[in-house]
Amino acid sequence: MKRNWYAIAILALLAAVGLLALGWLTFGRLLTIGKIPTMVTDAMLSFSTNKYVIMLIINVLLLLLGCVREWMALGTVFGTPVGQRAVLPMAGMPAGGFIVLGILCAIWRAAAAKRKEYLKKEARDTLTVHYQKEGNREP
């Protein structure tokens, strides 16, 4: 009887590892199909082609991500209390950096979509005013 539980536990562990590997493979394919690594590389190379400047940019981004993660997990930044309590204690887990990165990406995408919508509305309003001025001209 005891041996059956061990076999079930091992099979469950193998199934979990298999599902994780399947998720990683799918995510890798999606990144490749979406050409995300190329876009990130082009964005970083648009700042500079000097390898030391690029490494400095990466380090600053990781420092900022770490600060946001610490603030969300502990409510502190560099050990100094910032808020009343932790915003997202789950960010303190080992995978918390990825959780925080996902949250920041979602916020960034929402802000970018709002800005794009605002710019489209502003362009439409400008064109409407221009057409109205053109229509009021007398020959």
ZANUSE-605545 format. One record per atom (N, C-alpha, C, O): residue in one letter; z, y, x. Coordinates in steps of 0.1 Angstrom, whole numbers, plus 5000, padded with zeros to 4 digits. Example, Ala and Ser with C-alpha at 12.3 -4.5 7.8 and 13.67 -1.06 7.14 Angstrom:
! ZANUSE-605545
A507849435132A507849555123A507849675132A508549675142S507149785128S507149895137S507950005129S508050115134
! end
This chain:
! ZANUSE-605545
M500049885008M500050005000M500050135009M499350225006K500850125019K500950245028K499650265035K499250385037R498950155039R497650165046R496650235037R495750305042N496650205024N495650265015N495750425015N494750495014W497050475015W497250615015W496650685028W496050785028Y496850615039Y496250665052Y494750665051Y494150765056A494150565045A492750555044A492250675035A491250735038I492950695024I492550805015I492650935022I491851025020A493750955029A493951085036A492851105047A492351215048I492451005054I491451015064I490051045057I489351135062L489750975046L488551005039L488551145034L487451215034A489651195029A489751335023A489451435035A488751535033L490051405046L489851495058L488451495062L487851595065L487751375063L486351375067L485451445056L484551505060A485851425044A485051495033A485151645035A484251725033A486351695038A486651835039A485851895051A485251995051V485851815062V485151855074V483651855071V482851945076G483151755064G481751755061G481351875052G480251925054L482151905042L481852025034L481852155042L481052235039L482852165051L482852285059L481552295068L480952395069A481152185074A479952175082A478752215073A477852285078L478652165061L477552195052L477552345049L476452405049G478752405047G478852545044G478352625056G477652725055W478752585068W478352655081W476852645082W476152745086L476252535080L474852515081L474052605071L473052675075T474552605059T473952695049T474052835052T473052915051F475252885057F475353025061F474453055073F473953165073G474352965082G473452995094G472053005089G471253095094R471652925080R470252935075R470053065067R468953125069L471053105059L470853235052L470853345061L470053445059L471553345072L471553455082L470153455088L469553565090T469553345091T468253335098T467153385088T466253455092I467253335076I466253375066I466253525063I465253585062G467453575063G467653725060G467353805072G467353935071K467153745084K466953815097K468053915100K467854025105I469253875096I470453955099I470753975113I470954095117P470653875122P470853895136P469953995142P470254075151T468653995138T467654095143T468054235139T467854325147M468454245126M468754385121M470054435129M470054555132V471054355131V472154395139V471854435153V472254535158T470954355159T470554385173T469754515174T470054595182D468854535164D468054655164D468954775162D468754885168A469954765153A470854875150A471654915163A471855025166M472154805170M472954835182M472054895193M472554975201L470854845194L469954895205L469455035202L468955105211S469555075189S469155215186S470055315192S469655425194F471355275194F472255365200F471955375215F471955485221S471855265222S471655265236S471155125241S471455025234T470455125252T470054995258T470854955270T470654855276N471855045273N472755015284N473754915280N474454925270K473854805288K474754695284K476154735283K476954675275Y476654825291Y478054875291Y478354955279Y479454945273V477355035274V477555115262V477655025250V478455045241I476754925250I476854825239I478154745239I478754725228M478654705250M479954635251M481054735246M481954685240L480954855250L481954955245L481954965230L482954975224I480754975224I480654985210I481254865203I481954875193I480954745208I481454615203I482954615204I483654585194N483554665215N484954665217N485654765207N486754735202V485054885205V485654975196V485554925182V486554945174L484454855178L484354805164L485454695162L486054685152L485654605173L486754505172L488054565171L488954515164L488354675178L489654745178L489854805164L490954785159L488854865158L488954915145L489254805134L490054825125L488554695136L488754585127L490154525128L490754495118G490654525141G492054475143G493054575137G494054525131C492754705138C493654795132C493754785117C494854785111V492554765110V492554755096V493254625092V493954615082R493054515100R493654385097R495154395098R495854345089E495654465109E497054475110E497654565099E498754535094W496954665095W497454755084W497554675071W498554685064M496454595068M496454515056M497554405056M498154375046A497754345068A498654225068A500154265070A500954205063L500454375077L501754405080L502154545075L503354575074G501254625072G501554765068G501854855080G502454965078T501354815092T501554895104T500254915111T499354835109V500255015120V499055035129V499755065143V500455155144F499454975152F500054975166F501554975165F502255045173G502054905155G503554895154G504255005146G505454995143T503455105142T504055215135T503855195120T502755175116P504955195112P504755175097P503855285091P504055405094V502855235083V501955335077V502155345062V502055445056G502555235056G502755235041G504155175038G504955135046Q504355165025Q505555105020Q505654955023Q506654905026R504454885021R504454745022R503054695027R502154785028A502954575029A501654515033A500654515021A501054485010V499454555024V498454565013V497954425010V497854384998L497554345020L497054215018L497654115028L497054095039P498854065025P499553975035P498653855040P498953805050M497753815031M496853705035M496053735048M495553645054A495853865051A495053905062A495753865075A495153865086G497053835075G497753785087G497453645091G497853605102M496753575083M496453435086M495453435097M494753535099P495253315104P494253305114P492853355110P492053405118A492453325098A491153355093A491153495086A490153535080G492253565088G492353695081G491353805086G490953885078G490953795099G489953885104G488653875096G487953975093F488253755092F487053735084F487253785070F486253835064I488453765065I488753815051I488553965051I487954025042V489254035061V489154175062V487754225064V487254325058L486954155073L485554195075L484754175062L483954265060G484954075054G484254055042G484654175032G483754225025I485854215031I486354315023I485654455027I485154525019L485654475040L485054595045L483554605043L482954705039C482854485044C481454485041C481154505027C480154575023A481954455018A481854475003A481954625000A481254674992I482954685006I483254825004I482054905009I481555005002W481554875021W480454945027W479154935018W478455035016R478954815013R477754795004R477854874991R476854924987A479054874986A479254954973A479055094976A478355164968A479555144987A479355294990A477955324993A477455424989A477255235000A475855255003A474955254990A474055334989A475355164981A474555164968A474855294960A473855344954K476055334960K476355464953K475655584959K475055664952R475555584972R474855694979R473355694976R472755794974K472855574976K471355554973K471055604959K470055664957E471955564950E471755604936E471855754935E471055814927Y472855814942Y472955964941Y471756034947Y471256124941L471255984958L470056044964L468856034955L468056124955K468655914949K467555904939K467656004928K466656064924K468856014923K469056114912K468756254916K468156334909E469256284928E469056414934E467556444936E467056554933A466756344941A465356364943A464656374929A463756464928R465056304919R464456314906R464656454900R463756514894D465956504902D466256644897D465456744904D464956844898T465256734917T464456824925T463056824920T462456934919L462456704918L461056704913L460956764899L459956824896T461956734891T461956794877T461856944878T461157014871V462757004886V462757144887V461457204893V460957304888H460957134903H459657174909H458557174898H457757264897Y458457064890Y457457054880Y457657164869Y456657214864Q458857194866Q459157304856Q458657434861Q458057514854K458857464874K458457584880K456957594881K456357694878E456257484884E454857474884E454257494870E453257554868G454957444860G454457454846G454657594840G453857634832N455557674846N455857814841N454857914847N454958034843R454157874857R453157974863R452058004853R451557924846E451758134854E450658184845E449358204854E449458264865P448258154850P447058174858P446458314858P445458334864
! end
